[in-house]
Amino acid sequence: MLAKHVASAHCDLPCGVYDPAQARIEAESVKAIMAKYADNDDPVFRSRALSIKEERAELVKHHLWVLWTDYFKPPHLETYPQLHQLFWDATKLAGAAGAKGTVDLGKADDLLAKVDEISKIFWETKAA
């Protein structure tokens, strides 16, 4: 008889490596691209910037969803009941209603603030 093992991971090999820094780096990239977009009038540059910004925003969502679906568990929600709303808000800010759909630096700042809130909770759970 085979022993049953339960594993959870963000990839096909349960390495257990999670870090909100990945989402933070992509969110910072989104903000930097928005600033470069605003400072440049070249339509070719602006087109490229928008495309890259949207890719980076999608990566923010990806890294957040990895944390939400693979790292955080029901006991975390008991301690941090705001997690669901926090992830909802953050992924919306990374999506079409936020970073993907605008070049408004304020939205990028809002996204970074949500990622920072998630990061704070993440590190508190890691220390526990």
N, C-alpha and C positions, 0 to 999 in steps of 0.2 A: 504494500500500500504506500502510495506517495504522500508525503507530508504536504499540507496546505500552507502556503506562504502568502501573506498579503503585502503588497507593495504599492506605493504611489510615487509617481515621478512626473517630471515635465517632458520626458523623452522616453524612448523605448527601453532605456537602461536606467533603472531606479538609482540614480547617483545621489539624490537628495540635495542637490545644489540649487538653491533658490536665492535670488537677490533682487530687490526692487531697483537696484542701481541700473539695471538694463533698461527699465522703463524710463527712469530719470534721464539717462543719456539720450535716449531717443526724443524725449519731450524737450530737452534743452536744444537738440538739433532742430526740432520744429520751430522753436522760438527764434533761433539764430537765422534760420532760413527766411522766416517772416521778416526779420529786420533787414536782411540783405535784399529781399524782394522790394521792400519799401524804399531802399536807397538806390535802386537801379531802374532806369527807364527802358533798357534794352528789352524788346518784346521776346527775343529768343531766350535770353537769360531768365526772364520772368516766367516763361513757359516751363523751362527746365526746373526752376526753383519750385513752382507749384507741384510739379510731378514728384520731385524728391520729397517735398514737405508731406505730401499725401502718403508716400511710402513710409516715411518715418512715423507719421501719425498711426498708420496701420500697425507698425511694429510696437508702438506704445500699447495699443490695444492688445496685441498678442502677448506681450510680456505681463501685462496686468492680468489677462485671463489665465495665464499659466499660474500665477500666484493664487488667483481666486479659485480656480478649479482643481489645482493639484496640491497647493501648500496649505491653504486655510481649511480648517475642519470645523465641525459643529461645536467643539469646546471653545474654539476661538470666538465664534459668534455669541456664545454665552457670555464671555468676558467683554467682547467688543460688539455689542448689538448694532452699532452704526456701520459695520463692515459692508453689509449688503448695499446700503444707500451710497456709501463712499465709493465702492467699485462701480456702481451704476453711474454715479456722477462723473467719475474719472473716465470711464470708457465712452460716455456720451461726449465729454469734452475732447477726447481724442478722435471721435468720429465725425460724421458729416455735420452734426450740429455744433461742432467745435473746431478743432485744429484742422481737420480735413476740409472743412467748408469755408474757411475764412483766412485772412491774413492779419487779423486783429491780434496784436501782441497781448492785449488784455486776456483773451481766451487762452493764449499760451501760458500766461502767468497763472491763470486759474487752474489749468491742467497741472502745472508744476506744483502748485499748492496741494492739490489732491494726491498727487504721487508722493509728496512729502508726508502727508497724513498717513497714507498706506505704509510708507517706509517706517515711520515711527512705530506703528502698531506691529509691523512685521518684526522689527528688532526687539520690541518688548516681548513678543511671543518666543523668539529665539533665545532670549535670556532666561525665560521661565523654565 
